[in-house]
């Protein structure tokens, strides 16, 4: 949050100076216009680079995410096994219905994830073609 807070403070500062004729006049009197412009340009460049960095990080799968996905898959498998055993032991159809609903939800999620991965892959291929 350090960079985000600092960036927000800088943007507020620039907005205050740009909207105040008194502050703008003070910059002129102090011959600080050039320095102010340089700081503003540098801050904008920082915001752009930080945004690019965050976008690149967002596209990378995290180790925690991959581990969580593995754990989730294992948990769903165990739940399926449990429901299967309970269905066989009790003879109740409720367990089979629950298992079917879980499989349906998992299938829907896998479809969405697959579509998203395909879109990301296509976008990266387009970017690679444009860069060449």
Residue frames relative to the residue before (quaternion, step in Angstrom):
aa qw qx qy qz dx dy dz
X 1.0000 0.0000 0.0000 0.0000 0.00 0.00 0.00
X 0.4852 0.6944 -0.4288 0.3139 3.60 1.16 -0.33
X 0.7052 0.4464 -0.2708 0.4796 3.56 0.79 -1.00
X 0.6443 0.5316 -0.3292 0.4404 3.56 0.98 -0.79
X 0.6579 0.4977 -0.3100 0.4727 3.59 0.96 -0.84
X 0.6539 0.5108 -0.3092 0.4646 3.56 0.97 -0.89
X 0.6498 0.5132 -0.3136 0.4648 3.57 0.97 -0.86
X 0.6462 0.5092 -0.3187 0.4707 3.59 0.95 -0.83
X 0.6410 0.5188 -0.3216 0.4654 3.58 0.99 -0.81
X 0.6615 0.5034 -0.3068 0.4636 3.56 0.94 -0.87
X 0.6476 0.5095 -0.3248 0.4642 3.59 0.93 -0.83
X 0.6414 0.5098 -0.3201 0.4757 3.60 0.99 -0.83
X 0.6308 0.5339 -0.3226 0.4615 3.57 1.00 -0.85
X 0.6766 0.4870 -0.2959 0.4664 3.59 0.83 -0.98
X 0.6486 0.5162 -0.3210 0.4580 3.59 0.95 -0.82
X 0.6514 0.5094 -0.3171 0.4643 3.59 0.99 -0.83
X 0.6745 0.4862 -0.3008 0.4672 3.58 0.87 -0.92
X 0.6905 0.4931 -0.2909 0.4421 3.59 0.86 -0.96
X 0.7236 0.4344 -0.2552 0.4717 3.59 1.05 -0.66
X 0.6819 0.4633 -0.2839 0.4898 3.60 1.23 -0.21
X 0.3668 -0.7347 0.5266 0.2197 3.55 -0.66 1.10
X 0.6057 0.5676 -0.3549 0.4302 3.60 1.08 -0.66
X 0.6870 0.4706 -0.2836 0.4754 3.57 0.91 -0.93
X 0.6243 0.5295 -0.3356 0.4661 3.57 1.04 -0.74
X 0.6488 0.5050 -0.3068 0.4794 3.58 0.98 -0.84
X 0.6306 0.5335 -0.3325 0.4552 3.58 1.01 -0.79
X 0.6275 0.5289 -0.3324 0.4649 3.59 1.02 -0.76
X 0.6487 0.5134 -0.3115 0.4675 3.56 0.98 -0.87
X 0.6718 0.5051 -0.2990 0.4519 3.59 0.88 -0.92
X 0.7159 0.4251 -0.2430 0.4977 3.58 1.08 -0.74
X 0.3765 -0.7270 0.4712 0.3281 3.58 1.34 -0.08
X 0.4166 0.7300 -0.4396 0.3166 3.54 1.05 0.82
X 0.3622 0.7638 -0.4764 0.2416 3.60 1.24 0.14
X 0.6721 0.5005 -0.3049 0.4526 3.57 0.89 -0.93
X 0.6540 0.5106 -0.3063 0.4666 3.58 0.93 -0.93
X 0.6365 0.5329 -0.3096 0.4637 3.57 1.00 -0.91
X 0.6619 0.5023 -0.2998 0.4687 3.59 0.92 -0.92
X 0.6451 0.5225 -0.3169 0.4587 3.58 0.98 -0.84
X 0.6504 0.5066 -0.3101 0.4735 3.58 0.97 -0.88
X 0.6591 0.5141 -0.3041 0.4569 3.56 0.94 -0.89
X 0.6528 0.5035 -0.3045 0.4771 3.60 0.96 -0.87
X 0.6561 0.5103 -0.3030 0.4663 3.57 0.94 -0.88
X 0.6470 0.5104 -0.3177 0.4690 3.59 0.96 -0.84
X 0.6512 0.5060 -0.3167 0.4686 3.60 0.96 -0.83
X 0.6367 0.5129 -0.3276 0.4736 3.60 1.01 -0.76
X 0.6311 0.5293 -0.3267 0.4635 3.58 1.02 -0.81
X 0.6546 0.5141 -0.3117 0.4583 3.58 0.89 -0.93
X 0.6481 0.5175 -0.3146 0.4618 3.58 0.97 -0.83
X 0.6819 0.4815 -0.2861 0.4704 3.59 0.85 -0.96
X 0.6515 0.5123 -0.3164 0.4616 3.58 0.95 -0.84
X 0.6359 0.5243 -0.3180 0.4687 3.56 1.03 -0.79
X 0.6434 0.5100 -0.3126 0.4776 3.59 0.99 -0.84
X 0.6516 0.5184 -0.3147 0.4557 3.58 0.94 -0.87
X 0.6679 0.4983 -0.2985 0.4654 3.56 0.93 -0.88
X 0.6271 0.5291 -0.3302 0.4667 3.58 1.06 -0.74
X 0.6557 0.5034 -0.3103 0.4693 3.59 0.97 -0.84
X 0.6596 0.5009 -0.3092 0.4672 3.59 0.96 -0.81
X 0.6355 0.5421 -0.3320 0.4383 3.57 1.04 -0.75
X 0.6641 0.5129 -0.3009 0.4532 3.59 1.12 -0.64
X 0.6345 0.5317 -0.3299 0.4538 3.58 1.20 -0.46
X 0.3952 -0.6848 0.5406 0.2875 3.58 -0.92 0.78
X 0.3598 -0.7444 0.5185 0.2181 3.57 -0.87 0.87
X 0.6089 -0.5493 0.4212 0.3874 3.55 -1.20 0.51
X 0.6389 0.5280 -0.3254 0.4551 3.54 0.98 -0.84
X 0.6447 0.5299 -0.3138 0.4528 3.57 1.01 -0.82
X 0.6651 0.4934 -0.3018 0.4725 3.56 0.96 -0.86
X 0.6505 0.5034 -0.3130 0.4748 3.58 0.98 -0.83
X 0.6469 0.5179 -0.3174 0.4610 3.56 0.97 -0.83
X 0.6374 0.5247 -0.3259 0.4607 3.57 1.01 -0.81
X 0.6408 0.5173 -0.3222 0.4669 3.59 0.99 -0.81
X 0.6655 0.5040 -0.2960 0.4642 3.56 0.92 -0.93
X 0.6366 0.5251 -0.3218 0.4642 3.56 1.02 -0.81
X 0.6424 0.5213 -0.3225 0.4601 3.59 0.95 -0.88
X 0.6530 0.5091 -0.3112 0.4663 3.58 0.95 -0.91
X 0.6569 0.5184 -0.3111 0.4505 3.57 0.91 -0.90
X 0.6539 0.5002 -0.3125 0.4739 3.58 0.97 -0.84
X 0.6257 0.5264 -0.3348 0.4683 3.59 1.02 -0.77
X 0.6633 0.4984 -0.3022 0.4693 3.60 0.90 -0.93
X 0.6395 0.5204 -0.3224 0.4650 3.56 0.99 -0.83
X 0.6395 0.5241 -0.3177 0.4642 3.58 1.00 -0.83
X 0.6520 0.5024 -0.3086 0.4768 3.56 0.97 -0.84
X 0.6410 0.5277 -0.3194 0.4568 3.56 0.95 -0.87
X 0.6790 0.4900 -0.2926 0.4618 3.57 0.86 -0.97
X 0.6232 0.5384 -0.3329 0.4592 3.57 1.07 -0.75
X 0.6655 0.4914 -0.2971 0.4768 3.58 0.90 -0.93
X 0.6630 0.5068 -0.3070 0.4575 3.59 0.91 -0.92
X 0.6362 0.5293 -0.3246 0.4580 3.57 1.02 -0.79
X 0.6713 0.4885 -0.2888 0.4768 3.57 0.96 -0.90
X 0.6913 0.4960 -0.2813 0.4439 3.59 0.90 -0.92
X 0.7699 0.3709 -0.1951 0.4813 3.55 0.86 -0.96
X 0.3486 -0.7460 0.4944 0.2783 3.56 1.12 -0.62
X 0.5096 0.6448 -0.4213 0.3833 3.59 1.26 0.15
X 0.4553 -0.6965 0.4968 0.2467 3.53 -1.04 0.84
X 0.4866 0.6897 -0.4255 0.3263 3.58 1.22 -0.39
X 0.6563 0.5204 -0.3138 0.4472 3.58 0.96 -0.84
X 0.6466 0.5072 -0.3142 0.4753 3.56 1.02 -0.79
X 0.6320 0.5260 -0.3277 0.4653 3.60 1.04 -0.75
X 0.6421 0.5132 -0.3189 0.4718 3.57 0.99 -0.86
X 0.6547 0.5093 -0.3106 0.4643 3.60 0.90 -0.90
X 0.6471 0.5161 -0.3198 0.4611 3.59 0.97 -0.83
X 0.6572 0.5043 -0.3107 0.4661 3.60 0.97 -0.84
X 0.6300 0.5213 -0.3284 0.4727 3.59 1.01 -0.81
X 0.6562 0.5063 -0.3079 0.4671 3.60 0.91 -0.87
X 0.6273 0.5375 -0.3267 0.4592 3.57 1.06 -0.75
X 0.6699 0.4886 -0.2912 0.4771 3.59 0.91 -0.94
X 0.6423 0.5166 -0.3206 0.4667 3.60 0.93 -0.87
X 0.6445 0.5218 -0.3176 0.4598 3.59 0.97 -0.83
X 0.6459 0.5135 -0.3184 0.4667 3.60 0.97 -0.85
X 0.6607 0.5024 -0.3059 0.4664 3.58 0.92 -0.89
X 0.6499 0.5148 -0.3156 0.4614 3.60 0.93 -0.86
X 0.6273 0.5330 -0.3319 0.4607 3.58 1.05 -0.74
X 0.6685 0.4928 -0.2982 0.4705 3.59 0.95 -0.90
X 0.6514 0.5096 -0.3174 0.4639 3.58 0.95 -0.86
X 0.6445 0.5290 -0.3154 0.4531 3.55 0.96 -0.89
X 0.6554 0.5082 -0.3056 0.4677 3.57 0.95 -0.88
X 0.6559 0.5081 -0.3136 0.4618 3.58 0.96 -0.85
X 0.6547 0.5062 -0.3150 0.4646 3.59 0.94 -0.85
X 0.6295 0.5252 -0.3290 0.4686 3.58 1.04 -0.75
X 0.6502 0.5071 -0.3174 0.4684 3.60 0.97 -0.85
X 0.6567 0.5059 -0.3125 0.4638 3.60 0.93 -0.88
X 0.6510 0.5108 -0.3164 0.4639 3.58 0.95 -0.85
X 0.6530 0.5103 -0.3116 0.4649 3.59 0.95 -0.86
X 0.6491 0.5177 -0.3153 0.4596 3.58 0.97 -0.85
X 0.6556 0.5013 -0.3127 0.4703 3.59 0.97 -0.81
X 0.6417 0.5113 -0.3280 0.4682 3.59 1.01 -0.77
X 0.6363 0.5180 -0.3259 0.4697 3.58 1.03 -0.78
X 0.6424 0.5190 -0.3160 0.4670 3.58 0.98 -0.85
X 0.6497 0.5206 -0.3125 0.4574 3.58 1.00 -0.83
X 0.6524 0.5024 -0.3085 0.4762 3.57 1.01 -0.81
X 0.6529 0.5137 -0.3128 0.4604 3.59 0.97 -0.83
X 0.6635 0.5141 -0.3067 0.4487 3.59 0.98 -0.82
X 0.6469 0.5004 -0.3274 0.4733 3.59 1.08 -0.64
